[in-house]
């Protein structure tokens, strides 16, 4: 799945870059001249959200063609795990599927690390079931809470609708270090405990495979992973709204629409030419790559603002 996704992303992003080069706007001309022209060498390291990974890893692959002497590595320890490494000064940037927490920001301040937040794309956290599940089409937010909050009972589909099977629900969810878990916890669980029978994994592909194989399974993860597997998964509408580019960008797919971020170490951007060049390239191309791998691009003015903020750190 990953090879197909990034091959497709590379093709689409390449086309976007060619079209951008042919454009006549000042923004396009400035962006094309900013990163990747001068020869740069060095190393850049990042870690964090598996949800953001398809965007950032796709950008890394494209950037390698522009700057072959820069080695960029991206880990997927989850949003929380990525911030732990960022706080320790082990990485130059940290990908996140939620905003940084107050305690994480305080730890960075204590460590003397200044940082800048850059928004990359929109995501719609997608609730999915197997294609073999022929009874679930739509759930309410209250249904989600009833299913996913631990209450000491054995959860069955018939608990939600008596016409549904009297079968135990099988749960798959991102690990607790994941920003996706944190976001679901905030807007659905409201800080109550997740159902104890859930299988947790930081690897979204593991969740996909588990749900595909079981008609009684349900899970959630980033929109791109649903798009890449929509032949074997079925997305569930929430309060009558299905996640797609339009409903995610407009916020109609509430409360499960969310922004995706990367956080950069200011000292890395100032002192490491490779880190600055890579981050510039990432912001310039985040919109095209987001669309290529199944997320939703931000308005161009948001990327322009990020580039202006980045310029102040040069």
QUIJOWO-V139037 format. One record per pair of residues at least 4 apart in sequence whose C-alpha atoms are under 8 Angstrom apart, sorted by the first residue. I is the first residue (numbers start at 1). J is the second residue. Records with the same first field share a line. If there is no record, write none. Layout:
# QUIJOWO-V139037
I: J, J
This chain:
# QUIJOWO-V139037
1: 5, 228
2: 6
3: 7
4: 8
5: 9, 228, 293
6: 10, 54, 58, 293
7: 11
8: 12, 292, 293
9: 13, 58, 289, 292, 293
10: 14, 58, 61, 62, 292
11: 15
12: 16, 288, 289, 292
13: 17, 285, 288, 289, 292
14: 18
15: 19
16: 20, 288
17: 21
18: 22
19: 23
20: 28, 32
21: 28, 29, 32
23: 28, 29
24: 28, 29
25: 29
26: 30
27: 31, 304
28: 32
29: 33
30: 34
31: 35, 284
33: 37
34: 277, 280, 281
35: 277, 278, 280, 281
36: 40, 63, 66, 67, 277, 281
37: 66
39: 67
40: 67, 69, 70, 273, 274, 277
41: 67, 68, 69, 70, 71, 273, 274
42: 69, 70, 71, 272, 273, 274
43: 70, 71, 72, 274, 275
44: 70, 71, 72, 73, 91, 92, 274, 275, 278
45: 72, 73, 74, 90, 91, 92, 93
46: 72, 73, 74, 75, 82, 91, 92, 93, 94, 95
47: 74, 75, 76, 77, 78, 82, 85, 91, 93, 94, 95
48: 52, 53, 74, 75, 76, 77, 78, 79, 80, 81, 82, 83, 94, 95, 96
49: 53, 76, 77, 78, 79, 80, 82, 94, 95, 96, 97, 178, 179
50: 54, 76, 77, 78, 79, 178, 202, 203, 204
51: 96, 97, 180, 221, 222
52: 56, 95, 96, 97, 260, 261
53: 57, 58, 74, 76, 95
54: 58, 224, 293
55: 59, 286, 289, 290, 293
56: 60, 74, 282, 286
57: 61, 74
58: 62, 289
59: 63, 282, 285, 286, 289
60: 64, 72
61: 65
62: 66
63: 67, 68, 278, 281
64: 68, 69, 70, 71
70: 274
75: 82
76: 82
77: 81, 82, 177, 178, 202
78: 82, 96, 175, 177, 178, 179, 202
79: 83, 94, 95, 96, 97, 98, 177, 178, 179
80: 84, 177, 178, 179
81: 85, 177, 178
82: 86, 94, 95, 96
83: 87, 94, 104
84: 88
85: 89, 90, 91
86: 90, 91, 92, 93, 94
87: 104, 107, 108, 111, 113
88: 111
89: 113
91: 265
92: 264, 265, 268, 269, 275
93: 262, 263, 264, 265
94: 262, 263, 264
95: 260, 261, 262, 263
96: 100, 179, 260, 261, 262, 263
97: 178, 179, 180, 183, 258, 259, 260, 261
98: 179, 180, 182, 183, 258, 259, 260, 261
99: 261
100: 104, 105
101: 105
102: 106
103: 107
104: 108
105: 109
106: 110
107: 111
108: 112, 113, 114
109: 113, 114
113: 265, 266, 267
114: 265, 266, 267
115: 263, 264, 265, 266
116: 263, 264, 265, 266
117: 261, 262, 263, 264
118: 261, 262, 263, 264, 283, 306
119: 259, 260, 261, 262, 302, 303, 306
120: 259, 260, 261, 262, 283, 286, 287, 290, 297, 298, 303
121: 259, 260, 261, 286, 287, 290, 295, 296, 297, 298
122: 248, 249, 257, 258, 259, 260, 295, 296, 297, 298
123: 222, 223, 224, 248, 257, 258, 259, 260, 295, 296
124: 222, 223, 243, 244, 248, 253, 256, 257, 258, 295
125: 180, 220, 221, 222, 223, 256, 257, 258
126: 220, 221, 222, 223, 226, 235, 236, 243, 256
127: 218, 219, 220, 221, 235, 236, 237
128: 211, 218, 219, 220, 226, 233, 234, 235, 236
129: 133, 136, 211, 212, 215, 216, 217, 218, 219, 233, 234, 235, 236
130: 211, 212, 213, 214, 215, 216, 217, 218, 232, 233, 234
131: 212, 215, 231, 232, 233, 234
132: 214, 215
133: 215, 216
135: 164
136: 236
137: 235, 236, 237
138: 236, 237, 238, 239, 240
139: 143, 144, 236, 237, 238, 239, 240
140: 144, 238, 239, 240
141: 145, 188, 238, 239
142: 146
143: 147, 160
144: 148, 188
145: 149, 188, 189
146: 160
147: 155, 160, 195
148: 189, 194, 195
149: 189, 192, 193, 194, 195
150: 192, 193, 194, 195, 196
151: 195
154: 168
155: 159, 168, 169
156: 160, 165, 166, 167, 168, 169
157: 161, 162, 164, 165, 166, 167, 168, 169
158: 162, 163, 164, 165, 166, 167
160: 164
162: 166
167: 216
168: 216
169: 216, 217, 218
170: 197, 198, 214, 216, 217, 218
171: 197, 198, 199, 217, 218, 219
172: 198, 199, 200, 201, 207, 210, 211, 217, 218, 219, 220
173: 181, 198, 199, 200, 201, 207, 219, 220, 221
174: 178, 180, 181, 200, 201, 202, 203, 204, 207, 220, 221
175: 181, 200, 201, 202
176: 181, 182, 200
177: 181, 182, 202
178: 182, 202
179: 183
180: 184, 221, 222
181: 185
182: 186
183: 187
184: 188, 189, 256
185: 189, 190, 191, 192, 194
186: 190, 191
187: 255, 256
189: 193, 194
194: 198
200: 207
201: 206, 207
203: 207
204: 208, 221, 225
205: 209, 225
206: 210
207: 211, 219
208: 212, 225, 229
209: 213
210: 214, 217
211: 215, 217, 218, 219, 233
212: 217, 232, 233
221: 225, 226
222: 226
223: 227, 243, 294, 295
224: 228, 293, 294, 295
225: 229, 294
226: 230, 233, 235
227: 294
228: 293, 294
229: 233
230: 234, 235
235: 242, 243
236: 242
237: 241, 242, 243
238: 242, 253
241: 247, 252, 253
242: 247, 253
243: 247, 248, 253
244: 248
245: 249, 295, 296
246: 250
247: 251, 252, 253
248: 252, 253, 257, 258, 296
249: 257, 296, 298
251: 255, 257
253: 257
264: 268, 269
265: 269
266: 270, 313
267: 271, 272
268: 272, 275, 276
269: 273, 275, 276, 313, 314
270: 276, 313, 314
272: 276
273: 277
274: 278
275: 279
276: 280, 314
277: 281
278: 282
279: 283
280: 284, 307, 310
281: 285
282: 286
283: 287, 303, 306, 307
284: 303, 307
285: 289
286: 290, 297
287: 291, 296, 297, 298
288: 292, 297
289: 293
290: 294, 295, 296, 297
291: 295, 296, 297
298: 302, 303
299: 303
300: 304
301: 305
302: 306
303: 307
304: 308
305: 309
306: 310
307: 311
308: 312
309: 313
310: 314
